[in-house]
Amino acid sequence: MSSDTQRQHANEVIDWQPIATAPENVVVLTKIDDDKGVRKEQELKREGRYWLSPDGSIYMYYTPTHWRLMKQ
């Protein structure tokens, strides 16, 4: 893969993925998307089964339903 192709892939935003597949200790864009609609779209990181603010200082009292990598 050429370096131009690698850069192009790194800058693409992947589609929303099920939350169970989220990487650990990586800040990703998350959301809740269910029968009540889309809400709480924000940057979070997963540590085990816990979701935290990007700097790790705030614990979220909910589990998002979807995640995706943010555009670089």
N, CA, C and O atoms as a Tripos MOL2 file, in Angstrom:
@<TRIPOS>MOLECULE
protein
  288   287    72     0     0
PROTEIN
NO_CHARGES

@<TRIPOS>ATOM
      1 N           0.8540   -1.1770    0.0000 N.3       1 MET1
      2 CA          0.0000    0.0000    0.0000 C.3       1 MET1
      3 C           0.8970    1.2350    0.0000 C.2       1 MET1
      4 O           1.8260    1.3270    0.8020 O.2       1 MET1
      5 N           0.6300    2.1630   -0.8750 N.am      2 SER2
      6 CA          1.4580    3.3680   -0.9530 C.3       2 SER2
      7 C           1.1670    4.2820    0.2250 C.2       2 SER2
      8 O           0.1390    4.1540    0.8910 O.2       2 SER2
      9 N           2.0920    5.2110    0.4720 N.am      3 SER3
     10 CA          1.8850    6.1260    1.6030 C.3       3 SER3
     11 C           0.6850    7.0320    1.3630 C.2       3 SER3
     12 O           0.0080    7.4170    2.3160 O.2       3 SER3
     13 N           0.4030    7.3860    0.0860 N.am      4 ASP4
     14 CA         -0.7820    8.1950   -0.2180 C.3       4 ASP4
     15 C          -2.0600    7.4370    0.1170 C.2       4 ASP4
     16 O          -3.0040    8.0100    0.6610 O.2       4 ASP4
     17 N          -2.0870    6.1450   -0.2120 N.am      5 THR5
     18 CA         -3.2550    5.3230    0.0900 C.3       5 THR5
     19 C          -3.4130    5.1600    1.5900 C.2       5 THR5
     20 O          -4.5320    5.1980    2.1020 O.2       5 THR5
     21 N          -2.3030    4.9780    2.3050 N.am      6 GLN6
     22 CA         -2.3660    4.8450    3.7550 C.3       6 GLN6
     23 C          -2.9260    6.1130    4.3840 C.2       6 GLN6
     24 O          -3.7520    6.0380    5.2940 O.2       6 GLN6
     25 N          -2.4850    7.2820    3.9070 N.am      7 ARG7
     26 CA         -3.0000    8.5410    4.4380 C.3       7 ARG7
     27 C          -4.4860    8.6840    4.1550 C.2       7 ARG7
     28 O          -5.2480    9.1430    5.0070 O.2       7 ARG7
     29 N          -4.8960    8.2900    2.9530 N.am      8 GLN8
     30 CA         -6.3100    8.3750    2.5960 C.3       8 GLN8
     31 C          -7.1430    7.5080    3.5350 C.2       8 GLN8
     32 O          -8.1800    7.9580    4.0220 O.2       8 GLN8
     33 N          -6.7130    6.2820    3.7970 N.am      9 HIS9
     34 CA         -7.4430    5.3970    4.7030 C.3       9 HIS9
     35 C          -7.4540    5.9490    6.1240 C.2       9 HIS9
     36 O          -8.4640    5.8350    6.8180 O.2       9 HIS9
     37 N          -6.3580    6.5410    6.5660 N.am     10 ALA10
     38 CA         -6.2830    7.0860    7.9240 C.3      10 ALA10
     39 C          -7.2370    8.2520    8.1070 C.2      10 ALA10
     40 O          -7.6970    8.4960    9.2230 O.2      10 ALA10
     41 N          -7.5500    8.9870    7.0310 N.am     11 ASN11
     42 CA         -8.4240   10.1470    7.1320 C.3      11 ASN11
     43 C          -9.8930    9.8270    6.9090 C.2      11 ASN11
     44 O         -10.7460   10.6940    7.0990 O.2      11 ASN11
     45 N         -10.2030    8.6010    6.5100 N.am     12 GLU12
     46 CA        -11.5950    8.2210    6.3100 C.3      12 GLU12
     47 C         -12.2660    7.9760    7.6600 C.2      12 GLU12
     48 O         -11.6310    7.5190    8.6100 O.2      12 GLU12
     49 N         -13.5380    8.2820    7.7260 N.am     13 VAL13
     50 CA        -14.3190    7.9930    8.9220 C.3      13 VAL13
     51 C         -15.0450    6.6830    8.6630 C.2      13 VAL13
     52 O         -15.8180    6.5710    7.7110 O.2      13 VAL13
     53 N         -14.7960    5.6970    9.5100 N.am     14 ILE14
     54 CA        -15.4690    4.4240    9.3030 C.3      14 ILE14
     55 C         -16.9180    4.5330    9.7570 C.2      14 ILE14
     56 O         -17.2720    5.4070   10.5480 O.2      14 ILE14
     57 N         -17.7390    3.6420    9.2490 N.am     15 ASP15
     58 CA        -19.1510    3.6330    9.6140 C.3      15 ASP15
     59 C         -19.3170    3.2870   11.0890 C.2      15 ASP15
     60 O         -18.4100    2.7500   11.7250 O.2      15 ASP15
     61 N         -20.4880    3.6040   11.6130 N.am     16 TRP16
     62 CA        -20.8010    3.2730   12.9910 C.3      16 TRP16
     63 C         -20.7380    1.7660   13.1810 C.2      16 TRP16
     64 O         -21.2230    1.0000   12.3480 O.2      16 TRP16
     65 N         -20.1370    1.3520   14.2860 N.am     17 GLN17
     66 CA        -19.9470   -0.0600   14.6180 C.3      17 GLN17
     67 C         -20.6730   -0.3750   15.9340 C.2      17 GLN17
     68 O         -20.8950    0.5240   16.7450 O.2      17 GLN17
     69 N         -21.0420   -1.6430   16.1480 N.am     18 PRO18
     70 CA        -21.6540   -2.0160   17.4390 C.3      18 PRO18
     71 C         -20.6710   -1.7550   18.5800 C.2      18 PRO18
     72 O         -19.4670   -1.9600   18.4260 O.2      18 PRO18
     73 N         -21.1710   -1.3170   19.6890 N.am     19 ILE19
     74 CA        -20.3100   -0.9010   20.8020 C.3      19 ILE19
     75 C         -19.4370   -2.0340   21.3260 C.2      19 ILE19
     76 O         -18.3600   -1.7760   21.8620 O.2      19 ILE19
     77 N         -19.8700   -3.2710   21.1840 N.am     20 ALA20
     78 CA        -19.0820   -4.4140   21.6710 C.3      20 ALA20
     79 C         -17.7390   -4.5450   20.9550 C.2      20 ALA20
     80 O         -16.8340   -5.2150   21.4520 O.2      20 ALA20
     81 N         -17.6070   -3.9120   19.7980 N.am     21 THR21
     82 CA        -16.3670   -4.0190   19.0270 C.3      21 THR21
     83 C         -15.4220   -2.8350   19.2430 C.2      21 THR21
     84 O         -14.3850   -2.7510   18.5860 O.2      21 THR21
     85 N         -15.7620   -1.9270   20.1480 N.am     22 ALA22
     86 CA        -14.9510   -0.7210   20.3760 C.3      22 ALA22
     87 C         -13.5830   -1.0710   20.9570 C.2      22 ALA22
     88 O         -13.4810   -1.9370   21.8260 O.2      22 ALA22
     89 N         -12.5290   -0.4000   20.4790 N.am     23 PRO23
     90 CA        -11.1950   -0.6450   21.0310 C.3      23 PRO23
     91 C         -11.0790   -0.0810   22.4430 C.2      23 PRO23
     92 O         -11.8320    0.8120   22.8280 O.2      23 PRO23
     93 N         -10.1490   -0.6000   23.1910 N.am     24 GLU24
     94 CA         -9.9440   -0.1380   24.5610 C.3      24 GLU24
     95 C          -8.8660    0.9350   24.5870 C.2      24 GLU24
     96 O          -7.8900    0.8650   23.8400 O.2      24 GLU24
     97 N          -9.0490    1.9370   25.4580 N.am     25 ASN25
     98 CA         -8.0940    3.0320   25.6750 C.3      25 ASN25
     99 C          -7.8100    3.8540   24.4220 C.2      25 ASN25
    100 O          -6.7030    4.3640   24.2420 O.2      25 ASN25
    101 N          -8.8140    3.9800   23.5580 N.am     26 VAL26
    102 CA         -8.7210    4.8070   22.3590 C.3      26 VAL26
    103 C          -9.9160    5.7440   22.3790 C.2      26 VAL26
    104 O         -11.0460    5.2930   22.5630 O.2      26 VAL26
    105 N          -9.6900    7.0410   22.1930 N.am     27 VAL27
    106 CA        -10.8030    7.9890   22.1490 C.3      27 VAL27
    107 C         -11.5230    7.8100   20.8190 C.2      27 VAL27
    108 O         -10.9180    7.9200   19.7530 O.2      27 VAL27
    109 N         -12.8260    7.5300   20.8940 N.am     28 VAL28
    110 CA        -13.6550    7.3290   19.7150 C.3      28 VAL28
    111 C         -14.9150    8.1790   19.8400 C.2      28 VAL28
    112 O         -15.2410    8.6700   20.9200 O.2      28 VAL28
    113 N         -15.6120    8.3450   18.7330 N.am     29 LEU29
    114 CA        -16.8900    9.0390   18.7520 C.3      29 LEU29
    115 C         -17.9520    7.9960   19.0790 C.2      29 LEU29
    116 O         -17.9880    6.9370   18.4530 O.2      29 LEU29
    117 N         -18.8130    8.2790   20.0450 N.am     30 THR30
    118 CA        -19.8470    7.3390   20.4650 C.3      30 THR30
    119 C         -21.2210    7.9910   20.3650 C.2      30 THR30
    120 O         -21.3490    9.2120   20.2800 O.2      30 THR30
    121 N         -22.2400    7.1430   20.3790 N.am     31 LYS31
    122 CA        -23.6180    7.6470   20.3950 C.3      31 LYS31
    123 C         -24.5380    6.5660   20.9300 C.2      31 LYS31
    124 O         -24.1810    5.3900   20.9830 O.2      31 LYS31
    125 N         -25.7140    6.9850   21.3200 N.am     32 ILE32
    126 CA        -26.8160    6.0710   21.5990 C.3      32 ILE32
    127 C         -27.7810    6.2280   20.4310 C.2      32 ILE32
    128 O         -28.1910    7.3410   20.1020 O.2      32 ILE32
    129 N         -28.1400    5.1180   19.8100 N.am     33 ASP33
    130 CA        -29.0710    5.1250   18.6810 C.3      33 ASP33
    131 C         -30.0240    3.9550   18.8790 C.2      33 ASP33
    132 O         -29.6840    2.8030   18.6080 O.2      33 ASP33
    133 N         -31.2230    4.2720   19.3570 N.am     34 ASP34
    134 CA        -32.2050    3.2310   19.6330 C.3      34 ASP34
    135 C         -33.5930    3.7060   19.2380 C.2      34 ASP34
    136 O         -33.7230    4.6620   18.4740 O.2      34 ASP34
    137 N         -34.6280    3.0580   19.7430 N.am     35 ASP35
    138 CA        -35.9970    3.4170   19.3680 C.3      35 ASP35
    139 C         -36.3900    4.8330   19.8000 C.2      35 ASP35
    140 O         -37.3900    5.3680   19.3200 O.2      35 ASP35
    141 N         -35.6190    5.4390   20.6920 N.am     36 LYS36
    142 CA        -35.8770    6.8180   21.1290 C.3      36 LYS36
    143 C         -35.1210    7.8350   20.2810 C.2      36 LYS36
    144 O         -35.2570    9.0400   20.4910 O.2      36 LYS36
    145 N         -34.3220    7.3560   19.3200 N.am     37 GLY37
    146 CA        -33.5770    8.2460   18.4320 C.3      37 GLY37
    147 C         -32.0920    8.2700   18.7580 C.2      37 GLY37
    148 O         -31.5970    7.5000   19.5810 O.2      37 GLY37
    149 N         -31.3990    9.1830   18.0820 N.am     38 VAL38
    150 CA        -29.9540    9.3450   18.2710 C.3      38 VAL38
    151 C         -29.7090   10.4360   19.2990 C.2      38 VAL38
    152 O         -30.3040   11.5110   19.2320 O.2      38 VAL38
    153 N         -28.8290   10.1530   20.2520 N.am     39 ARG39
    154 CA        -28.5150   11.1440   21.2900 C.3      39 ARG39
    155 C         -27.1620   10.8400   21.9160 C.2      39 ARG39
    156 O         -26.5660    9.7940   21.6610 O.2      39 ARG39
    157 N         -26.6930   11.7540   22.7270 N.am     40 LYS40
    158 CA        -25.4360   11.6280   23.4730 C.3      40 LYS40
    159 C         -24.2530   11.2970   22.5620 C.2      40 LYS40
    160 O         -23.4220   10.4530   22.8990 O.2      40 LYS40
    161 N         -24.1810   11.9620   21.4130 N.am     41 GLU41
    162 CA        -23.0460   11.7620   20.5190 C.3      41 GLU41
    163 C         -21.8700   12.5630   21.0720 C.2      41 GLU41
    164 O         -21.9210   13.7900   21.1520 O.2      41 GLU41
    165 N         -20.8060   11.8450   21.4540 N.am     42 GLN42
    166 CA        -19.6520   12.5230   22.0460 C.3      42 GLN42
    167 C         -18.4120   11.6370   22.0190 C.2      42 GLN42
    168 O         -18.4950   10.4290   21.7990 O.2      42 GLN42
    169 N         -17.2680   12.2600   22.2450 N.am     43 GLU43
    170 CA        -16.0030   11.5470   22.3010 C.3      43 GLU43
    171 C         -15.8390   10.8950   23.6710 C.2      43 GLU43
    172 O         -15.9640   11.5580   24.7000 O.2      43 GLU43
    173 N         -15.5600    9.5980   23.6770 N.am     44 LEU44
    174 CA        -15.3300    8.8520   24.9120 C.3      44 LEU44
    175 C         -14.2490    7.8110   24.6740 C.2      44 LEU44
    176 O         -13.8770    7.5290   23.5350 O.2      44 LEU44
    177 N         -13.7510    7.2470   25.7630 N.am     45 LYS45
    178 CA        -12.8430    6.1040   25.6320 C.3      45 LYS45
    179 C         -13.3080    5.0020   26.5730 C.2      45 LYS45
    180 O         -13.8710    5.2610   27.6370 O.2      45 LYS45
    181 N         -13.0550    3.7620   26.1490 N.am     46 ARG46
    182 CA        -13.4870    2.5950   26.9210 C.3      46 ARG46
    183 C         -12.3130    2.0530   27.7180 C.2      46 ARG46
    184 O         -11.2100    1.8960   27.1950 O.2      46 ARG46
    185 N         -12.5620    1.7700   28.9830 N.am     47 GLU47
    186 CA        -11.6050    1.0650   29.8410 C.3      47 GLU47
    187 C         -12.3650   -0.0920   30.4520 C.2      47 GLU47
    188 O         -13.1500    0.0820   31.3840 O.2      47 GLU47
    189 N         -12.1190   -1.2890   29.9080 N.am     48 GLY48
    190 CA        -12.8990   -2.4460   30.3310 C.3      48 GLY48
    191 C         -14.3440   -2.2520   29.9230 C.2      48 GLY48
    192 O         -14.6340   -2.0020   28.7540 O.2      48 GLY48
    193 N         -15.2500   -2.3650   30.8800 N.am     49 ARG49
    194 CA        -16.6690   -2.1370   30.5520 C.3      49 ARG49
    195 C         -17.1190   -0.7080   30.8550 C.2      49 ARG49
    196 O         -18.3000   -0.3880   30.7210 O.2      49 ARG49
    197 N         -16.1900    0.1460   31.2590 N.am     50 TYR50
    198 CA        -16.5180    1.5230   31.6180 C.3      50 TYR50
    199 C         -16.2110    2.4850   30.4740 C.2      50 TYR50
    200 O         -15.2400    2.3070   29.7390 O.2      50 TYR50
    201 N         -17.0520    3.5050   30.3380 N.am     51 TRP51
    202 CA        -16.8580    4.5630   29.3480 C.3      51 TRP51
    203 C         -16.5290    5.8540   30.0870 C.2      51 TRP51
    204 O         -17.2410    6.2570   31.0070 O.2      51 TRP51
    205 N         -15.4360    6.4990   29.6690 N.am     52 LEU52
    206 CA        -14.9180    7.6850   30.3470 C.3      52 LEU52
    207 C         -14.7600    8.8470   29.3800 C.2      52 LEU52
    208 O         -14.7100    8.6610   28.1650 O.2      52 LEU52
    209 N         -14.6820   10.0540   29.9420 N.am     53 SER53
    210 CA        -14.3440   11.2170   29.1330 C.3      53 SER53
    211 C         -12.9480   10.9930   28.5500 C.2      53 SER53
    212 O         -12.1950   10.1720   29.0720 O.2      53 SER53
    213 N         -12.5880   11.7040   27.4800 N.am     54 PRO54
    214 CA        -11.2880   11.4800   26.8440 C.3      54 PRO54
    215 C         -10.0930   11.5710   27.8000 C.2      54 PRO54
    216 O          -9.1160   10.8430   27.6250 O.2      54 PRO54
    217 N         -10.1540   12.4480   28.8040 N.am     55 ASP55
    218 CA         -9.0290   12.5630   29.7400 C.3      55 ASP55
    219 C          -9.1440   11.5910   30.9160 C.2      55 ASP55
    220 O          -8.2710   11.5560   31.7830 O.2      55 ASP55
    221 N         -10.2200   10.8070   30.9450 N.am     56 GLY56
    222 CA        -10.4040    9.7900   31.9780 C.3      56 GLY56
    223 C         -10.9280   10.3040   33.2980 C.2      56 GLY56
    224 O         -11.0070    9.5470   34.2650 O.2      56 GLY56
    225 N         -11.2890   11.5750   33.3630 N.am     57 SER57
    226 CA        -11.6820   12.1610   34.6480 C.3      57 SER57
    227 C         -13.1600   11.9770   34.9910 C.2      57 SER57
    228 O         -13.5450   12.1410   36.1490 O.2      57 SER57
    229 N         -14.0010   11.6350   33.9960 N.am     58 ILE58
    230 CA        -15.4380   11.5280   34.2470 C.3      58 ILE58
    231 C         -15.9480   10.1840   33.7370 C.2      58 ILE58
    232 O         -15.7070    9.8140   32.5880 O.2      58 ILE58
    233 N         -16.6540    9.4560   34.6010 N.am     59 TYR59
    234 CA        -17.2870    8.1890   34.2390 C.3      59 TYR59
    235 C         -18.6860    8.4620   33.7140 C.2      59 TYR59
    236 O         -19.4220    9.2610   34.2930 O.2      59 TYR59
    237 N         -19.0570    7.8070   32.6220 N.am     60 MET60
    238 CA        -20.4040    7.9510   32.0640 C.3      60 MET60
    239 C         -21.3090    6.8900   32.6730 C.2      60 MET60
    240 O         -20.9440    5.7150   32.7300 O.2      60 MET60
    241 N         -22.4780    7.2990   33.1240 N.am     61 TYR61
    242 CA        -23.4250    6.3710   33.7510 C.3      61 TYR61
    243 C         -24.3630    5.7520   32.7150 C.2      61 TYR61
    244 O         -25.5340    5.4970   32.9970 O.2      61 TYR61
    245 N         -23.8390    5.5190   31.5300 N.am     62 TYR62
    246 CA        -24.5940    4.8390   30.4790 C.3      62 TYR62
    247 C         -23.5860    4.1600   29.5610 C.2      62 TYR62
    248 O         -22.3960    4.4720   29.5910 O.2      62 TYR62
    249 N         -24.0680    3.2390   28.7540 N.am     63 THR63
    250 CA        -23.2330    2.5740   27.7620 C.3      63 THR63
    251 C         -23.7190    2.9750   26.3850 C.2      63 THR63
    252 O         -24.8890    2.7690   26.0630 O.2      63 THR63
    253 N         -22.8510    3.5430   25.5650 N.am     64 PRO64
    254 CA        -23.2620    3.8810   24.1990 C.3      64 PRO64
    255 C         -23.6610    2.6170   23.4290 C.2      64 PRO64
    256 O         -23.3400    1.5050   23.8480 O.2      64 PRO64
    257 N         -24.3510    2.7900   22.3190 N.am     65 THR65
    258 CA        -24.7390    1.6530   21.4880 C.3      65 THR65
    259 C         -23.8400    1.4890   20.2700 C.2      65 THR65
    260 O         -23.7460    0.3990   19.7070 O.2      65 THR65
    261 N         -23.1720    2.5830   19.8580 N.am     66 HIS66
    262 CA        -22.3550    2.5590   18.6500 C.3      66 HIS66
    263 C         -21.0960    3.4110   18.8350 C.2      66 HIS66
    264 O         -21.0480    4.2940   19.6910 O.2      66 HIS66
    265 N         -20.0810    3.1280   18.0170 N.am     67 TRP67
    266 CA        -18.8410    3.8960   18.0340 C.3      67 TRP67
    267 C         -18.2750    3.9660   16.6200 C.2      67 TRP67
    268 O         -18.6310    3.1660   15.7550 O.2      67 TRP67
    269 N         -17.3830    4.9420   16.3980 N.am     68 ARG68
    270 CA        -16.6040    5.0170   15.1670 C.3      68 ARG68
    271 C         -15.3510    5.8240   15.4480 C.2      68 ARG68
    272 O         -15.3090    6.6310   16.3760 O.2      68 ARG68
    273 N         -14.3280    5.5950   14.6310 N.am     69 LEU69
    274 CA        -13.1150    6.3810   14.7440 C.3      69 LEU69
    275 C         -13.3900    7.7950   14.2710 C.2      69 LEU69
    276 O         -14.2210    8.0140   13.3900 O.2      69 LEU69
    277 N         -12.6970    8.7430   14.8530 N.am     70 MET70
    278 CA        -12.8620   10.1310   14.4520 C.3      70 MET70
    279 C         -11.9110   10.4390   13.3100 C.2      70 MET70
    280 O         -10.8410    9.8400   13.2000 O.2      70 MET70
    281 N         -12.3070   11.3710   12.4670 N.am     71 LYS71
    282 CA        -11.4440   11.7970   11.3710 C.3      71 LYS71
    283 C         -10.1920   12.4210   11.9450 C.2      71 LYS71
    284 O         -10.2650   13.2400   12.8610 O.2      71 LYS71
    285 N          -9.0450   12.0380   11.4130 N.am     72 GLN72
    286 CA         -7.7420   12.5220   11.9030 C.3      72 GLN72
    287 C          -7.5430   13.9870   11.5800 C.2      72 GLN72
    288 O          -6.5060   14.5580   11.9170 O.2      72 GLN72
@<TRIPOS>BOND
     1     1     2 1
     2     2     3 1
     3     3     4 2
     4     3     5 am
     5     5     6 1
     6     6     7 1
     7     7     8 2
     8     7     9 am
     9     9    10 1
    10    10    11 1
    11    11    12 2
    12    11    13 am
    13    13    14 1
    14    14    15 1
    15    15    16 2
    16    15    17 am
    17    17    18 1
    18    18    19 1
    19    19    20 2
    20    19    21 am
    21    21    22 1
    22    22    23 1
    23    23    24 2
    24    23    25 am
    25    25    26 1
    26    26    27 1
    27    27    28 2
    28    27    29 am
    29    29    30 1
    30    30    31 1
    31    31    32 2
    32    31    33 am
    33    33    34 1
    34    34    35 1
    35    35    36 2
    36    35    37 am
    37    37    38 1
    38    38    39 1
    39    39    40 2
    40    39    41 am
    41    41    42 1
    42    42    43 1
    43    43    44 2
    44    43    45 am
    45    45    46 1
    46    46    47 1
    47    47    48 2
    48    47    49 am
    49    49    50 1
    50    50    51 1
    51    51    52 2
    52    51    53 am
    53    53    54 1
    54    54    55 1
    55    55    56 2
    56    55    57 am
    57    57    58 1
    58    58    59 1
    59    59    60 2
    60    59    61 am
    61    61    62 1
    62    62    63 1
    63    63    64 2
    64    63    65 am
    65    65    66 1
    66    66    67 1
    67    67    68 2
    68    67    69 am
    69    69    70 1
    70    70    71 1
    71    71    72 2
    72    71    73 am
    73    73    74 1
    74    74    75 1
    75    75    76 2
    76    75    77 am
    77    77    78 1
    78    78    79 1
    79    79    80 2
    80    79    81 am
    81    81    82 1
    82    82    83 1
    83    83    84 2
    84    83    85 am
    85    85    86 1
    86    86    87 1
    87    87    88 2
    88    87    89 am
    89    89    90 1
    90    90    91 1
    91    91    92 2
    92    91    93 am
    93    93    94 1
    94    94    95 1
    95    95    96 2
    96    95    97 am
    97    97    98 1
    98    98    99 1
    99    99   100 2
   100    99   101 am
   101   101   102 1
   102   102   103 1
   103   103   104 2
   104   103   105 am
   105   105   106 1
   106   106   107 1
   107   107   108 2
   108   107   109 am
   109   109   110 1
   110   110   111 1
   111   111   112 2
   112   111   113 am
   113   113   114 1
   114   114   115 1
   115   115   116 2
   116   115   117 am
   117   117   118 1
   118   118   119 1
   119   119   120 2
   120   119   121 am
   121   121   122 1
   122   122   123 1
   123   123   124 2
   124   123   125 am
   125   125   126 1
   126   126   127 1
   127   127   128 2
   128   127   129 am
   129   129   130 1
   130   130   131 1
   131   131   132 2
   132   131   133 am
   133   133   134 1
   134   134   135 1
   135   135   136 2
   136   135   137 am
   137   137   138 1
   138   138   139 1
   139   139   140 2
   140   139   141 am
   141   141   142 1
   142   142   143 1
   143   143   144 2
   144   143   145 am
   145   145   146 1
   146   146   147 1
   147   147   148 2
   148   147   149 am
   149   149   150 1
   150   150   151 1
   151   151   152 2
   152   151   153 am
   153   153   154 1
   154   154   155 1
   155   155   156 2
   156   155   157 am
   157   157   158 1
   158   158   159 1
   159   159   160 2
   160   159   161 am
   161   161   162 1
   162   162   163 1
   163   163   164 2
   164   163   165 am
   165   165   166 1
   166   166   167 1
   167   167   168 2
   168   167   169 am
   169   169   170 1
   170   170   171 1
   171   171   172 2
   172   171   173 am
   173   173   174 1
   174   174   175 1
   175   175   176 2
   176   175   177 am
   177   177   178 1
   178   178   179 1
   179   179   180 2
   180   179   181 am
   181   181   182 1
   182   182   183 1
   183   183   184 2
   184   183   185 am
   185   185   186 1
   186   186   187 1
   187   187   188 2
   188   187   189 am
   189   189   190 1
   190   190   191 1
   191   191   192 2
   192   191   193 am
   193   193   194 1
   194   194   195 1
   195   195   196 2
   196   195   197 am
   197   197   198 1
   198   198   199 1
   199   199   200 2
   200   199   201 am
   201   201   202 1
   202   202   203 1
   203   203   204 2
   204   203   205 am
   205   205   206 1
   206   206   207 1
   207   207   208 2
   208   207   209 am
   209   209   210 1
   210   210   211 1
   211   211   212 2
   212   211   213 am
   213   213   214 1
   214   214   215 1
   215   215   216 2
   216   215   217 am
   217   217   218 1
   218   218   219 1
   219   219   220 2
   220   219   221 am
   221   221   222 1
   222   222   223 1
   223   223   224 2
   224   223   225 am
   225   225   226 1
   226   226   227 1
   227   227   228 2
   228   227   229 am
   229   229   230 1
   230   230   231 1
   231   231   232 2
   232   231   233 am
   233   233   234 1
   234   234   235 1
   235   235   236 2
   236   235   237 am
   237   237   238 1
   238   238   239 1
   239   239   240 2
   240   239   241 am
   241   241   242 1
   242   242   243 1
   243   243   244 2
   244   243   245 am
   245   245   246 1
   246   246   247 1
   247   247   248 2
   248   247   249 am
   249   249   250 1
   250   250   251 1
   251   251   252 2
   252   251   253 am
   253   253   254 1
   254   254   255 1
   255   255   256 2
   256   255   257 am
   257   257   258 1
   258   258   259 1
   259   259   260 2
   260   259   261 am
   261   261   262 1
   262   262   263 1
   263   263   264 2
   264   263   265 am
   265   265   266 1
   266   266   267 1
   267   267   268 2
   268   267   269 am
   269   269   270 1
   270   270   271 1
   271   271   272 2
   272   271   273 am
   273   273   274 1
   274   274   275 1
   275   275   276 2
   276   275   277 am
   277   277   278 1
   278   278   279 1
   279   279   280 2
   280   279   281 am
   281   281   282 1
   282   282   283 1
   283   283   284 2
   284   283   285 am
   285   285   286 1
   286   286   287 1
   287   287   288 2
@<TRIPOS>SUBSTRUCTURE
     1 MET1         2 RESIDUE 1 A MET
     2 SER2         6 RESIDUE 1 A SER
     3 SER3        10 RESIDUE 1 A SER
     4 ASP4        14 RESIDUE 1 A ASP
     5 THR5        18 RESIDUE 1 A THR
     6 GLN6        22 RESIDUE 1 A GLN
     7 ARG7        26 RESIDUE 1 A ARG
     8 GLN8        30 RESIDUE 1 A GLN
     9 HIS9        34 RESIDUE 1 A HIS
    10 ALA10       38 RESIDUE 1 A ALA
    11 ASN11       42 RESIDUE 1 A ASN
    12 GLU12       46 RESIDUE 1 A GLU
    13 VAL13       50 RESIDUE 1 A VAL
    14 ILE14       54 RESIDUE 1 A ILE
    15 ASP15       58 RESIDUE 1 A ASP
    16 TRP16       62 RESIDUE 1 A TRP
    17 GLN17       66 RESIDUE 1 A GLN
    18 PRO18       70 RESIDUE 1 A PRO
    19 ILE19       74 RESIDUE 1 A ILE
    20 ALA20       78 RESIDUE 1 A ALA
    21 THR21       82 RESIDUE 1 A THR
    22 ALA22       86 RESIDUE 1 A ALA
    23 PRO23       90 RESIDUE 1 A PRO
    24 GLU24       94 RESIDUE 1 A GLU
    25 ASN25       98 RESIDUE 1 A ASN
    26 VAL26      102 RESIDUE 1 A VAL
    27 VAL27      106 RESIDUE 1 A VAL
    28 VAL28      110 RESIDUE 1 A VAL
    29 LEU29      114 RESIDUE 1 A LEU
    30 THR30      118 RESIDUE 1 A THR
    31 LYS31      122 RESIDUE 1 A LYS
    32 ILE32      126 RESIDUE 1 A ILE
    33 ASP33      130 RESIDUE 1 A ASP
    34 ASP34      134 RESIDUE 1 A ASP
    35 ASP35      138 RESIDUE 1 A ASP
    36 LYS36      142 RESIDUE 1 A LYS
    37 GLY37      146 RESIDUE 1 A GLY
    38 VAL38      150 RESIDUE 1 A VAL
    39 ARG39      154 RESIDUE 1 A ARG
    40 LYS40      158 RESIDUE 1 A LYS
    41 GLU41      162 RESIDUE 1 A GLU
    42 GLN42      166 RESIDUE 1 A GLN
    43 GLU43      170 RESIDUE 1 A GLU
    44 LEU44      174 RESIDUE 1 A LEU
    45 LYS45      178 RESIDUE 1 A LYS
    46 ARG46      182 RESIDUE 1 A ARG
    47 GLU47      186 RESIDUE 1 A GLU
    48 GLY48      190 RESIDUE 1 A GLY
    49 ARG49      194 RESIDUE 1 A ARG
    50 TYR50      198 RESIDUE 1 A TYR
    51 TRP51      202 RESIDUE 1 A TRP
    52 LEU52      206 RESIDUE 1 A LEU
    53 SER53      210 RESIDUE 1 A SER
    54 PRO54      214 RESIDUE 1 A PRO
    55 ASP55      218 RESIDUE 1 A ASP
    56 GLY56      222 RESIDUE 1 A GLY
    57 SER57      226 RESIDUE 1 A SER
    58 ILE58      230 RESIDUE 1 A ILE
    59 TYR59      234 RESIDUE 1 A TYR
    60 MET60      238 RESIDUE 1 A MET
    61 TYR61      242 RESIDUE 1 A TYR
    62 TYR62      246 RESIDUE 1 A TYR
    63 THR63      250 RESIDUE 1 A THR
    64 PRO64      254 RESIDUE 1 A PRO
    65 THR65      258 RESIDUE 1 A THR
    66 HIS66      262 RESIDUE 1 A HIS
    67 TRP67      266 RESIDUE 1 A TRP
    68 ARG68      270 RESIDUE 1 A ARG
    69 LEU69      274 RESIDUE 1 A LEU
    70 MET70      278 RESIDUE 1 A MET
    71 LYS71      282 RESIDUE 1 A LYS
    72 GLN72      286 RESIDUE 1 A GLN
